[in-house]
Amino acid sequence: MSASLGALQFYIMADNLLEYQNLAKSQSVSLQLGFNYIFKNNEN
């Protein structure tokens, strides 16, 4: 999932969360999140 707010982009990713019925008993869970700043060159 991602969202763009002007030049700032926020993202979050998760792997196989739907397969786990009980996250407390799971062996591993992958979760990533972060921010990106988008640089634009307005010269034509």
C-alpha positions in Angstrom: 0.0 0.0 0.0 1.3 3.5 -0.8 0.1 7.0 -0.6 1.5 10.1 -2.3 1.2 13.5 -0.8 2.8 16.0 -3.1 6.5 15.2 -3.3 6.3 12.8 -0.3 5.4 9.1 -0.7 4.7 6.8 2.2 4.6 3.0 1.7 4.0 -0.1 3.8 4.5 -3.7 2.7 3.6 -7.0 4.4 4.3 -10.6 3.4 1.9 -13.5 3.9 -0.2 -11.9 6.7 -3.4 -13.5 5.4 -1.9 -17.0 6.0 -1.3 -16.5 9.7 -4.4 -17.1 11.8 -2.4 -16.4 15.0 0.5 -14.0 14.7 1.8 -14.8 18.2 2.5 -18.4 17.1 4.0 -17.6 13.7 7.7 -18.3 13.0 8.3 -15.1 11.0 6.5 -12.0 9.7 7.8 -9.6 7.1 6.8 -5.9 7.4 8.5 -2.9 5.8 7.6 0.8 5.8 9.2 4.0 4.7 9.1 7.4 3.1 10.3 8.5 -0.3 10.9 12.1 -1.4 10.3 12.6 -5.1 12.6 15.1 -6.9 11.2 16.7 -10.1 13.0 18.7 -12.7 10.6 21.3 -14.1 12.9 22.4 -16.9 11.7 21.6 -20.4 
